[in-house]
Amino acid sequence: MNIRQLSPKQIDLLGIAVVVIATVVVFVTVLQPLLAQRLARADQRQQMATQREHVREMETAAGQLRAHLERIEQTVADAEAALEPSRHLNQRVAALASLAEEAGLELTEIQPGRAVAGMRYEVLPIQLAGSGTYADYARFLHQLSAQFVDVTITTMSLQGESRERGGRERVTGFRLTVQWHALPPQTASTEGGVR
């Protein structure tokens, strides 16, 4: 095929075809890899931004947790109390009975349970049962937590039975189990108390 034999229109079409083929070759060999790199970099930037945001959120959460831990440690330090020896169980039972009476509760049962030994202290469950108004019971629980920081409430229930007392107040039965944290007998005699 001789170029001189082609018409001007055919030469134009041949020129266009060469330009299109050259453009496709340049696009496939040069521009497409550059565009792919650009897209990959944009995706990496987006991932980095997401990771930076995640790091900021984690740093904020860690700061909040550190502040919460400091508050808890301060609360523990402020509320730390000397544990009494478990041999003072009778005095503790009497103090709980007195507190219940002061709050207006009528105790029908107060029963210490078997001690569970720990490394530095032992836990003595004490069950209380009786009756009183809801206000009396709430007052007792408030005073219990305020006066006996070494006592935790493990179970409590209010029975549905209610009756009139004094002509107008509703009275209900209750059952409560507390745990008294005390020094074991062998520790109490050697240490004299733990702070």
Residue frames as qw, qx, qy, qz and C-alpha x, y, z in Angstrom:
[[0.000, 0.893, 0.451, 0.000, 0.00, 0.00, 0.00],
 [0.433, 0.200, 0.035, 0.878, 1.41, 3.27, -1.06],
 [0.077, -0.587, -0.430, 0.681, 0.54, 6.49, 0.74],
 [0.067, 0.262, -0.325, -0.906, 0.39, 8.32, -2.53],
 [0.214, -0.236, -0.820, -0.476, -2.46, 6.18, -3.64],
 [0.158, -0.532, -0.743, 0.375, -4.60, 7.10, -0.63],
 [0.003, -0.760, -0.355, -0.545, -7.11, 9.83, -0.83],
 [0.028, 0.458, -0.368, 0.809, -6.89, 12.79, 1.54],
 [0.716, -0.418, 0.014, -0.559, -9.86, 11.42, 3.47],
 [0.948, -0.078, -0.295, 0.094, -8.14, 8.05, 3.95],
 [0.494, 0.339, -0.418, 0.683, -4.94, 9.78, 5.06],
 [0.320, -0.503, 0.227, -0.770, -6.96, 11.75, 7.61],
 [0.893, -0.300, -0.091, -0.323, -8.58, 8.54, 8.89],
 [0.848, 0.120, -0.367, 0.362, -5.18, 6.83, 9.04],
 [0.198, 0.457, -0.373, 0.783, -3.78, 9.79, 11.00],
 [0.594, -0.468, 0.122, -0.643, -6.69, 9.69, 13.40],
 [0.960, -0.142, -0.236, -0.058, -6.20, 5.94, 13.91],
 [0.644, 0.270, -0.423, 0.577, -2.47, 6.46, 14.65],
 [0.118, -0.486, 0.314, -0.807, -3.27, 9.21, 17.16],
 [0.797, -0.372, -0.012, -0.476, -5.93, 7.05, 18.84],
 [0.930, -0.009, -0.318, 0.184, -3.57, 4.06, 19.03],
 [0.421, 0.370, -0.408, 0.721, -0.76, 6.25, 20.37],
 [0.389, -0.503, 0.193, -0.747, -3.15, 7.76, 22.95],
 [0.921, -0.276, -0.133, -0.243, -4.27, 4.30, 24.10],
 [0.808, 0.149, -0.377, 0.427, -0.65, 3.13, 24.36],
 [0.142, 0.444, -0.362, 0.807, 0.33, 6.24, 26.35],
 [0.618, -0.463, 0.065, -0.633, -2.73, 5.86, 28.58],
 [0.960, -0.173, -0.212, -0.059, -2.11, 2.15, 29.26],
 [0.781, 0.139, -0.317, 0.519, 1.62, 2.47, 29.81],
 [0.273, 0.246, -0.292, 0.883, 1.91, 5.88, 31.49],
 [0.336, -0.373, 0.037, -0.864, -1.32, 7.47, 32.61],
 [0.799, -0.345, -0.387, -0.304, -3.16, 4.43, 34.01],
 [0.708, -0.142, -0.503, 0.476, -0.34, 3.51, 36.44],
 [0.130, 0.212, -0.247, 0.937, -0.12, 7.18, 37.49],
 [0.543, -0.376, -0.160, -0.733, -3.88, 7.30, 38.09],
 [0.829, -0.271, -0.489, -0.007, -3.73, 3.99, 39.98],
 [0.518, 0.013, -0.453, 0.726, -0.92, 5.38, 42.18],
 [0.144, -0.301, 0.086, -0.939, -2.91, 8.55, 42.77],
 [0.720, -0.369, -0.309, -0.500, -5.99, 6.55, 43.78],
 [0.786, -0.171, -0.516, 0.294, -3.89, 4.31, 46.04],
 [0.298, 0.128, -0.357, 0.876, -2.34, 7.39, 47.71],
 [0.402, -0.355, -0.062, -0.842, -5.79, 8.94, 48.18],
 [0.824, -0.319, -0.420, -0.207, -7.01, 5.67, 49.74],
 [0.656, -0.050, -0.486, 0.575, -3.94, 5.55, 52.01],
 [0.014, 0.276, -0.206, 0.939, -4.55, 9.15, 53.06],
 [0.638, -0.382, -0.213, -0.633, -8.15, 8.29, 53.91],
 [0.841, -0.230, -0.475, 0.115, -7.02, 5.24, 55.90],
 [0.450, 0.105, -0.405, 0.789, -4.42, 7.35, 57.73],
 [0.259, -0.360, 0.055, -0.895, -7.04, 9.97, 58.56],
 [0.792, -0.356, -0.329, -0.370, -9.36, 7.25, 59.87],
 [0.781, -0.116, -0.472, 0.392, -6.54, 5.72, 61.92],
 [0.209, 0.245, -0.306, 0.896, -5.55, 9.13, 63.32],
 [0.516, -0.406, -0.081, -0.750, -9.16, 9.75, 64.34],
 [0.869, -0.270, -0.409, -0.069, -9.25, 6.31, 65.96],
 [0.594, 0.058, -0.447, 0.666, -6.00, 7.09, 67.83],
 [0.105, -0.353, 0.165, -0.915, -7.47, 10.41, 69.04],
 [0.729, -0.386, -0.224, -0.519, -10.58, 8.61, 70.27],
 [0.852, -0.153, -0.445, 0.228, -8.45, 5.99, 72.03],
 [0.370, 0.203, -0.376, 0.825, -6.27, 8.68, 73.63],
 [0.384, -0.407, 0.031, -0.828, -9.41, 10.48, 74.85],
 [0.857, -0.315, -0.312, -0.263, -10.84, 7.23, 76.24],
 [0.736, 0.005, -0.467, 0.490, -7.51, 6.39, 77.89],
 [0.088, 0.323, -0.286, 0.898, -7.40, 9.84, 79.49],
 [0.620, -0.400, -0.081, -0.671, -10.94, 9.41, 80.78],
 [0.896, -0.198, -0.396, 0.019, -10.09, 5.96, 82.14],
 [0.523, 0.161, -0.452, 0.705, -6.95, 7.31, 83.86],
 [0.211, -0.371, 0.185, -0.885, -9.02, 10.10, 85.46],
 [0.801, -0.328, -0.229, -0.445, -11.66, 7.55, 86.53],
 [0.821, -0.043, -0.477, 0.312, -8.96, 5.30, 88.00],
 [0.249, 0.275, -0.391, 0.842, -7.49, 8.24, 89.92],
 [0.501, -0.390, 0.033, -0.772, -10.95, 9.07, 91.32],
 [0.896, -0.231, -0.343, -0.164, -11.46, 5.45, 92.35],
 [0.673, 0.088, -0.484, 0.552, -8.03, 5.26, 93.96],
 [0.027, -0.343, 0.291, -0.893, -8.74, 8.50, 95.82],
 [0.706, -0.360, -0.133, -0.596, -12.13, 7.18, 96.94],
 [0.882, -0.128, -0.435, 0.128, -10.52, 3.98, 98.19],
 [0.450, 0.194, -0.438, 0.754, -7.82, 5.95, 100.01],
 [0.275, -0.376, 0.146, -0.873, -10.44, 8.26, 101.56],
 [0.800, -0.284, -0.109, -0.517, -12.73, 5.43, 102.60],
 [0.630, 0.193, -0.718, 0.225, -10.07, 3.04, 103.76],
 [0.612, -0.621, 0.154, -0.465, -10.92, 1.84, 107.25],
 [0.042, -0.409, 0.879, -0.244, -9.13, -0.26, 109.80],
 [0.705, -0.148, -0.605, -0.340, -10.63, -3.73, 109.78],
 [0.568, -0.505, 0.439, -0.480, -11.80, -5.09, 113.09],
 [0.015, -0.242, 0.970, -0.028, -10.89, -8.60, 114.25],
 [0.557, -0.185, -0.638, -0.498, -13.51, -11.25, 113.51],
 [0.361, -0.224, -0.806, 0.412, -13.54, -12.14, 117.22],
 [0.126, 0.193, 0.296, -0.927, -15.63, -8.94, 117.63],
 [0.175, -0.267, -0.788, -0.527, -18.53, -10.62, 115.82],
 [0.226, -0.609, -0.727, 0.224, -20.88, -10.30, 118.80],
 [0.113, -0.549, -0.143, 0.816, -20.20, -6.55, 119.03],
 [0.066, 0.104, -0.542, -0.831, -20.84, -6.17, 115.28],
 [0.209, -0.430, -0.843, -0.247, -24.11, -8.10, 115.51],
 [0.209, -0.651, -0.539, 0.492, -25.17, -5.90, 118.46],
 [0.069, -0.409, 0.133, 0.900, -24.21, -2.75, 116.53],
 [0.135, -0.125, -0.712, -0.677, -26.26, -3.87, 113.50],
 [0.242, -0.563, -0.790, 0.028, -29.24, -4.66, 115.76],
 [0.187, -0.603, -0.311, 0.711, -28.93, -1.25, 117.45],
 [0.008, -0.213, 0.387, 0.897, -28.73, 0.51, 114.07],
 [0.183, -0.333, -0.808, -0.450, -31.85, -1.31, 112.85],
 [0.248, -0.642, -0.660, 0.302, -33.72, -0.34, 116.02],
 [0.146, -0.491, -0.050, 0.858, -32.63, 3.32, 115.68],
 [0.085, 0.042, -0.573, -0.814, -33.95, 3.31, 112.10],
 [0.604, 0.051, 0.192, -0.772, -37.33, 2.05, 113.33],
 [0.642, 0.157, -0.686, -0.305, -37.06, -1.54, 112.13],
 [0.773, -0.358, 0.386, -0.354, -38.27, -4.52, 114.18],
 [0.291, 0.448, -0.837, -0.118, -35.76, -7.38, 113.85],
 [0.915, -0.158, 0.088, -0.360, -37.11, -10.92, 114.04],
 [0.959, -0.014, 0.108, 0.263, -33.84, -12.59, 113.10],
 [0.168, 0.881, -0.443, -0.010, -30.14, -11.77, 113.05],
 [0.961, -0.121, 0.239, 0.069, -27.97, -14.75, 112.17],
 [0.032, -0.750, 0.592, 0.294, -24.20, -14.75, 111.53],
 [0.939, 0.310, -0.102, -0.111, -22.98, -17.24, 108.92],
 [0.875, -0.214, 0.184, 0.392, -19.76, -19.14, 108.42],
 [0.077, -0.844, 0.293, 0.442, -16.66, -17.03, 107.70],
 [0.844, 0.476, 0.106, 0.223, -14.94, -17.27, 104.30],
 [0.553, -0.619, 0.204, 0.520, -11.19, -16.73, 104.64],
 [0.560, 0.816, -0.039, 0.140, -9.24, -14.52, 102.26],
 [0.702, 0.283, -0.296, 0.583, -5.53, -13.62, 102.17],
 [0.192, 0.256, -0.338, 0.885, -5.74, -10.43, 104.27],
 [0.436, -0.087, 0.330, -0.833, -9.28, -10.55, 105.62],
 [0.045, 0.232, 0.970, 0.057, -12.23, -12.84, 106.03],
 [0.374, -0.193, -0.274, -0.865, -15.84, -12.27, 105.06],
 [0.066, 0.202, 0.886, -0.411, -18.58, -13.05, 107.58],
 [0.258, -0.385, -0.553, -0.692, -22.14, -13.12, 106.22],
 [0.090, 0.209, 0.670, -0.706, -24.84, -11.84, 108.58],
 [0.148, -0.436, -0.713, -0.529, -28.53, -12.32, 107.76],
 [0.139, 0.163, 0.450, -0.867, -31.13, -9.93, 109.13],
 [0.171, -0.429, -0.753, -0.469, -34.89, -10.24, 108.87],
 [0.031, -0.388, -0.570, 0.724, -37.74, -8.20, 110.27],
 [0.158, 0.732, 0.600, 0.282, -40.32, -5.60, 109.41],
 [0.190, -0.519, -0.132, 0.823, -40.69, -1.85, 109.14],
 [0.449, 0.810, 0.215, -0.310, -41.88, 0.85, 106.83],
 [0.735, 0.528, 0.115, 0.410, -40.21, 1.54, 103.52],
 [0.047, 0.909, -0.188, 0.369, -38.89, 4.79, 104.99],
 [0.680, -0.632, 0.368, -0.054, -37.43, 2.92, 107.99],
 [0.910, 0.081, 0.302, 0.273, -35.77, 0.41, 105.68],
 [0.517, 0.737, 0.016, 0.436, -34.31, 3.15, 103.46],
 [0.253, -0.888, 0.274, -0.270, -33.05, 5.02, 106.55],
 [0.839, -0.396, 0.365, 0.079, -31.41, 1.80, 107.82],
 [0.834, 0.344, 0.207, 0.380, -29.67, 1.15, 104.48],
 [0.248, 0.871, -0.098, 0.414, -28.40, 4.74, 104.34],
 [0.461, -0.787, 0.356, -0.203, -27.07, 4.60, 107.91],
 [0.938, -0.129, 0.283, 0.152, -25.58, 1.15, 107.31],
 [0.729, 0.498, 0.077, 0.464, -23.49, 2.35, 104.37],
 [0.039, 0.882, -0.167, 0.438, -22.50, 5.55, 106.20],
 [0.554, -0.704, 0.371, -0.245, -21.46, 3.95, 109.50],
 [0.793, -0.243, 0.549, 0.102, -20.06, 0.59, 108.43],
 [0.419, 0.722, -0.411, -0.366, -17.73, 0.97, 105.45],
 [0.045, -0.367, 0.927, 0.061, -16.47, -2.58, 106.04],
 [0.488, 0.281, 0.779, -0.276, -19.95, -4.03, 105.40],
 [0.222, 0.154, -0.567, -0.778, -21.40, -4.73, 101.95],
 [0.700, 0.198, 0.395, -0.562, -24.96, -5.72, 101.13],
 [0.115, -0.181, 0.894, 0.394, -25.13, -8.93, 99.12],
 [0.157, -0.396, -0.810, -0.402, -28.86, -9.67, 99.01],
 [0.189, 0.180, 0.461, -0.848, -32.01, -7.87, 100.04],
 [0.179, -0.354, -0.769, -0.502, -35.68, -8.44, 99.53],
 [0.345, -0.010, 0.342, -0.874, -38.92, -6.91, 100.65],
 [0.079, 0.291, 0.953, 0.042, -41.84, -9.27, 101.12],
 [0.168, -0.386, -0.464, -0.780, -45.24, -8.21, 99.85],
 [0.414, -0.592, -0.678, 0.139, -46.94, -8.71, 103.22],
 [0.076, 0.324, -0.159, 0.930, -48.01, -5.41, 104.65],
 [0.358, -0.626, -0.685, 0.105, -50.12, -4.44, 107.64],
 [0.114, -0.861, -0.056, -0.493, -51.15, -1.30, 109.43],
 [0.607, -0.194, -0.470, 0.611, -48.92, -0.12, 112.23],
 [0.152, -0.297, -0.282, 0.899, -49.98, 2.69, 114.50],
 [0.343, 0.660, 0.517, -0.424, -53.16, 3.13, 112.55],
 [0.444, 0.832, 0.014, -0.332, -51.71, 4.54, 109.32],
 [0.044, 0.692, -0.653, -0.305, -48.24, 3.37, 108.18],
 [0.933, 0.247, -0.198, -0.169, -47.77, 0.48, 105.79],
 [0.455, -0.610, 0.648, 0.006, -45.31, -2.12, 107.09],
 [0.840, 0.397, -0.333, -0.164, -43.47, -4.72, 105.07],
 [0.872, -0.376, 0.262, 0.173, -41.22, -7.67, 105.86],
 [0.388, 0.812, -0.433, -0.044, -37.60, -7.62, 104.76],
 [0.928, -0.211, 0.178, 0.251, -34.69, -10.01, 104.51],
 [0.245, 0.914, -0.318, 0.055, -31.13, -8.73, 104.14],
 [0.917, -0.163, 0.025, 0.363, -27.72, -10.39, 103.93],
 [0.082, 0.951, -0.294, 0.040, -24.61, -8.31, 104.57],
 [0.883, 0.111, -0.235, 0.390, -20.95, -9.30, 104.46],
 [0.370, -0.912, 0.173, 0.042, -18.67, -8.01, 107.17],
 [0.711, 0.502, -0.341, 0.354, -15.01, -7.77, 106.14],
 [0.591, -0.773, 0.201, -0.112, -12.90, -8.48, 109.21],
 [0.144, 0.644, -0.746, 0.087, -9.40, -9.50, 110.17],
 [0.839, -0.079, -0.534, -0.067, -8.95, -13.24, 110.59],
 [0.719, -0.694, -0.021, -0.012, -8.14, -14.28, 114.20],
 [0.828, -0.150, 0.073, 0.535, -4.46, -15.07, 113.51],
 [0.385, 0.514, 0.126, 0.756, -3.88, -11.73, 111.66],
 [0.310, -0.842, -0.157, -0.412, -5.70, -9.65, 114.26],
 [0.760, -0.622, -0.022, 0.189, -3.46, -10.84, 117.07],
 [0.725, -0.089, 0.165, 0.663, -0.21, -10.10, 115.19],
 [0.309, 0.415, 0.275, 0.810, -1.04, -6.91, 113.25],
 [0.078, -0.452, -0.480, 0.748, -3.57, -5.11, 115.41],
 [0.398, 0.757, 0.315, -0.411, -5.47, -3.90, 112.34],
 [0.523, 0.161, 0.524, 0.653, -5.02, -3.31, 108.62],
 [0.175, 0.686, 0.087, -0.701, -5.33, -0.01, 106.84]]
